[in-house]
Amino acid sequence: MQAGYDVSQFTIATRESRLALWQAEHVKALLEQRGHEVALLGMTTRGDQILDRSLSKVGGKGLFVKELELALEEGRADLAVHSLKDVPMELPGGFALACVLEREDPRDALVSPHHDSLSALPQGSVVGTSSLRRIVLLRALRPDLRIEPLRGNLDTRLRKLDDGQYDAVVLAAAGLKRLGLAGRIRQLFEPEDMLPAAGQGALGIEIRSERSEVAEVLAPLASQSTWLCVAAERAVSRALGGSCSMPLAAHARFDGEYLQLQAAWGDPERAGVLVRARGADVIADAEQAAALGEQVAARLRAGGAH
């Protein structure tokens, strides 16, 4: 433990959306169960403010974490809780991903007021998403659909759907379940049909890398199996450039002692171009998981991904 820090009291930096606050409260409760005092520092990020353009055009998902990292750097907070799929593949110098919690459902979900599944949508239906990954995968499943941009927090996206701007929207199942909105889900996409984003459904906790005493406190909260899965997924993305402007999916799961990793890349400019790759190996640590991710990324590149 480093001298000069009170390891009984912590402040969590968090975005102020309802889902982000749920995630921070979840970590707060886990720490309080272990005898720590925890406060929340709510913040609005650039990613929350820019709603008229897709993230891939304005700087990527790192816009959701930069203000939180500044709070860590200035000592106003000790840790930041993120949806792991929003965390850049390469963290700035001085920051570390200290903990990955057990993953919630990693799948994508279809939400629609009138239709029970993607196949039930009438031809030419309007589906909302701003994710390039979801766009290329939806086009592969239903090339007739009109896919329109959809930004904002979870409640904002659902309100736009309910206002009639879309026939359906595609969202992460994890967020809907965490906020008690599982009843809104009409269809859960199996990974074989709609491969999730790297880290989807997992929560990551970021700290200043020199704060070893915080890392020690967080260690019991970590899920080793989830951490290995997301290490492989994030390695695929990192090897291909690690940007949210890239239509890339990566999903890993354990089958016995083997880690099974699938990935997909699509070309948003050329409908129907979708490259898939997979790999499996016995994985015992994050370095081996990352090596598997790099192998699968190489197979994607060999198939035409860039």
Order of alpha helices (4+ residues) and beta strands (2+ residues): beta-alpha-beta-alpha-alpha-alpha-beta-beta-beta-beta-alpha-beta-alpha-beta-alpha-beta-beta-alpha-alpha-beta-beta-beta-alpha
